[in-house]
Amino acid sequence: MKTGVPSGVEDVGAAAEDRGKGINPPRIRAGAPKQRTSKEHCPGLI
């Protein structure tokens, strides 16, 4: 039912917002803090 690139991007955005603390820390921990970037970079990354 879900085919195409946009579908995957939307899924990732929802999953990132739902988990927030599962996909953010590992990615933001690479350079910036995980408390401020975890919520401000989530929507910006996508």
Residue pairs with C-beta under 8 A, 6 or more apart in sequence:
2 8
2 11
9 46
12 46
13 43
13 46
15 23
16 23
16 24
16 42
16 45
16 46
17 42
17 43
20 38
20 39
20 42
21 38
24 34
24 37
24 38
24 41
24 42
25 34
25 38
27 41
27 45
28 34
28 37
28 38
28 41
32 41
